[in-house]
């Protein structure tokens, strides 16, 4: 009797995020979405290090927050909110809206006008 072949698992490649219809950047309510639903899907499809890099690029965090430590904290804030929205099984659009709300709250708490941090950097 021949030995049984052990099934070989093929490496799993990350799935491309599903494109969403109506990839808007502003809601009817006037809320501006810093990330589109497709951006949220792209972030969700990556590993942690790649998520940070992509999010820093998409949100322009390098220019908005030159001090590295501050930029990392703000990036982690956004990543936490996106991770939380994914764990709550929100859609990409709902995740983009949740992110926009949390980003607006952060801006208001920090006293940044329109997200511009340079006015209050010390």
C-alpha positions as a Markdown table, in Angstrom:
| # | Residue | x | y | z |
|---|---|---|---|---|
| 1 | Unk | 0.0 | 0.0 | 0.0 |
| 2 | Unk | 1.4 | 3.4 | -1.0 |
| 3 | Unk | 1.8 | 6.1 | 1.7 |
| 4 | Unk | -0.9 | 8.7 | 1.8 |
| 5 | Unk | 0.0 | 12.1 | 0.5 |
| 6 | Unk | -0.2 | 14.9 | 3.0 |
| 7 | Unk | -2.3 | 17.7 | 1.6 |
| 8 | Unk | -0.1 | 20.8 | 1.1 |
| 9 | Unk | -1.7 | 24.1 | 2.0 |
| 10 | Unk | -1.1 | 26.8 | -0.6 |
| 11 | Unk | 0.0 | 30.2 | 0.8 |
| 12 | Unk | -3.0 | 32.5 | 1.3 |
| 13 | Unk | -2.6 | 35.8 | -0.4 |
| 14 | Unk | -4.4 | 38.8 | 1.0 |
| 15 | Unk | -7.7 | 39.4 | -0.7 |
| 16 | Unk | -8.2 | 42.5 | -2.6 |
| 17 | Unk | -10.8 | 44.7 | -0.9 |
| 18 | Unk | -14.2 | 44.8 | -2.5 |
| 19 | Unk | -14.8 | 48.1 | -4.3 |
| 20 | Unk | -17.8 | 49.9 | -3.0 |
| 21 | Unk | -20.3 | 51.9 | -5.0 |
| 22 | Unk | -20.6 | 55.6 | -4.1 |
| 23 | Unk | -17.1 | 56.0 | -2.9 |
| 24 | Unk | -17.9 | 59.5 | -1.7 |
| 25 | Unk | -15.7 | 61.8 | 0.3 |
| 26 | Unk | -18.5 | 63.9 | 1.8 |
| 27 | Unk | -21.9 | 62.9 | 3.1 |
| 28 | Unk | -25.2 | 64.7 | 2.5 |
| 29 | Unk | -25.0 | 65.9 | 6.1 |
| 30 | Unk | -21.8 | 67.8 | 5.3 |
| 31 | Unk | -19.5 | 65.4 | 7.1 |
| 32 | Unk | -16.2 | 65.1 | 5.2 |
| 33 | Unk | -14.7 | 61.6 | 5.0 |
| 34 | Unk | -10.9 | 61.7 | 5.3 |
| 35 | Unk | -10.9 | 58.1 | 4.1 |
| 36 | Unk | -13.2 | 56.8 | 1.3 |
| 37 | Unk | -14.9 | 53.4 | 1.9 |
| 38 | Unk | -12.4 | 51.9 | -0.6 |
| 39 | Unk | -9.5 | 53.3 | 1.5 |
| 40 | Unk | -11.0 | 51.7 | 4.6 |
| 41 | Unk | -11.1 | 48.4 | 2.7 |
| 42 | Unk | -7.5 | 48.7 | 1.6 |
| 43 | Unk | -6.4 | 49.4 | 5.2 |
| 44 | Unk | -8.4 | 46.5 | 6.5 |
| 45 | Unk | -6.8 | 44.1 | 4.0 |
| 46 | Unk | -3.2 | 44.8 | 5.2 |
| 47 | Unk | -1.1 | 43.7 | 8.1 |
| 48 | Unk | -0.4 | 46.1 | 11.0 |
| 49 | Unk | 2.9 | 47.7 | 9.7 |
| 50 | Unk | 1.5 | 48.2 | 6.2 |
| 51 | Unk | -1.7 | 49.7 | 7.7 |
| 52 | Unk | 0.3 | 52.3 | 9.5 |
| 53 | Unk | 2.3 | 53.2 | 6.4 |
| 54 | Unk | -0.8 | 53.4 | 4.2 |
| 55 | Unk | -2.8 | 55.4 | 6.8 |
| 56 | Unk | 0.1 | 57.9 | 7.2 |
| 57 | Unk | 0.2 | 58.4 | 3.5 |
| 58 | Unk | -3.6 | 58.6 | 3.0 |
| 59 | Unk | -4.1 | 61.1 | 5.8 |
| 60 | Unk | -1.0 | 63.1 | 5.1 |
| 61 | Unk | 0.2 | 62.6 | 8.7 |
| 62 | Unk | 3.8 | 63.2 | 7.9 |
| 63 | Unk | 3.2 | 66.8 | 6.8 |
| 64 | Unk | 0.5 | 67.5 | 9.4 |
| 65 | Unk | 2.4 | 66.1 | 12.4 |
| 66 | Unk | 6.2 | 66.3 | 11.8 |
| 67 | Unk | 7.2 | 65.1 | 15.3 |
| 68 | Unk | 7.5 | 61.3 | 14.9 |
| 69 | Unk | 6.2 | 60.4 | 18.3 |
| 70 | Unk | 3.1 | 62.5 | 17.8 |
| 71 | Unk | 2.5 | 61.2 | 14.3 |
| 72 | Unk | 2.7 | 57.6 | 15.6 |
| 73 | Unk | 0.2 | 58.3 | 18.4 |
| 74 | Unk | -2.2 | 59.9 | 16.0 |
| 75 | Unk | -1.8 | 57.1 | 13.5 |
| 76 | Unk | -2.4 | 54.5 | 16.3 |
| 77 | Unk | -5.6 | 56.4 | 17.2 |
| 78 | Unk | -6.9 | 56.1 | 13.7 |
| 79 | Unk | -5.8 | 52.5 | 13.4 |
| 80 | Unk | -7.6 | 51.6 | 16.7 |
| 81 | Unk | -10.8 | 53.2 | 15.4 |
| 82 | Unk | -10.6 | 51.4 | 12.1 |
| 83 | Unk | -9.9 | 48.1 | 13.8 |
| 84 | Unk | -12.8 | 48.6 | 16.2 |
| 85 | Unk | -15.2 | 49.4 | 13.3 |
| 86 | Unk | -14.1 | 46.2 | 11.6 |
| 87 | Unk | -14.5 | 44.1 | 14.8 |
| 88 | Unk | -18.1 | 45.6 | 15.1 |
| 89 | Unk | -18.7 | 44.2 | 11.5 |
| 90 | Unk | -19.3 | 47.6 | 10.0 |
| 91 | Unk | -19.3 | 48.0 | 6.3 |
| 92 | Unk | -16.4 | 49.8 | 4.6 |
| 93 | Unk | -18.7 | 52.9 | 4.2 |
| 94 | Unk | -19.8 | 52.7 | 7.9 |
| 95 | Unk | -16.1 | 52.4 | 8.9 |
| 96 | Unk | -15.3 | 55.5 | 6.8 |
| 97 | Unk | -18.1 | 57.4 | 8.6 |
| 98 | Unk | -17.0 | 56.2 | 12.0 |
| 99 | Unk | -13.4 | 57.2 | 11.2 |
| 100 | Unk | -14.5 | 60.7 | 10.1 |
| 101 | Unk | -16.5 | 61.2 | 13.3 |
| 102 | Unk | -13.6 | 60.1 | 15.5 |
| 103 | Unk | -11.1 | 62.3 | 13.4 |
| 104 | Unk | -13.4 | 65.3 | 13.9 |
| 105 | Unk | -13.6 | 64.7 | 17.7 |
| 106 | Unk | -9.8 | 64.4 | 17.9 |
| 107 | Unk | -9.4 | 67.7 | 15.9 |
| 108 | Unk | -11.9 | 69.5 | 18.2 |
| 109 | Unk | -10.3 | 68.2 | 21.4 |
| 110 | Unk | -6.9 | 69.2 | 20.2 |
| 111 | Unk | -8.1 | 72.6 | 19.1 |
| 112 | Unk | -7.0 | 72.1 | 15.5 |
| 113 | Unk | -8.8 | 74.2 | 12.9 |
| 114 | Unk | -9.7 | 71.9 | 9.9 |
| 115 | Unk | -7.2 | 69.3 | 11.1 |
| 116 | Unk | -4.3 | 71.7 | 10.8 |
| 117 | Unk | -2.0 | 71.0 | 13.7 |
| 118 | Unk | 0.7 | 73.6 | 13.0 |
| 119 | Unk | -1.3 | 76.4 | 14.7 |
| 120 | Unk | -0.9 | 74.6 | 18.1 |
| 121 | Unk | 2.5 | 72.8 | 17.8 |
| 122 | Unk | 4.9 | 73.9 | 20.5 |
